[in-house]
């Protein structure tokens, strides 16, 4: 688990990046390790920077990948090739982009789904060379005021599943943080379903996970940040049974 750290008494407005690990499903945690020097540049010291909240991804070859935002210069990817023993920054600025999520597509392409403040919709960045260069497109079909969202691979034909399925959730509204909606894609994120509404009221940051029973776990900020709410979503409900062949 990553977290952003600031000492308000000695270094106000100076941000550090910490990581802690658990090997017992969160019952106990390791001593925090400062990875700031591994995943930032020295000239970033006074910049407003943070690791994106929410889930990261692991590629087929074992890389751990996640995203950093530097409000002075853009969005970046950082990773680990040794299961988190050490980390590195891919020093390639990606714009436009704020809090983002990264996943790997079946063909090895890295895909980032990005918040862009006040654009009214999400942006998608893809790389076929492990982050050395990126192609950027806007995604008007994914309305968004500018809020942290979540994307998850549910299944992959390459891993023996019957279908490729990606899941995406965000506050589906171009003007307000509300109308939390979950969608499914069967074509590696090229198109998305209309989606099902989780909550029509105020909703902000969200994070997805895959549960052992095959359902989708979702935690989100609800009603102007008054509650953190967890829901479990079945594929049957999300697709009205069509994914399972139920008419």
Protein Blocks (a to p, Z undefined) as FASTA:
>chain_A
ZZddddfklmghiacddddddfegomaccddddfklmmccfklmmpccdddedjddddfk
opacdddddfknoccddddfegopaccdddbdcdddddddddddfkopacdddddehklp
acddddfegopaccddddfklgcfbicdddddfbdfknopabdcddddddddfkbcehia
cdddfegomaccebjcfblbdcddddddddfkopacddddeehhlaccdddddfklmnno
mmnopZZ
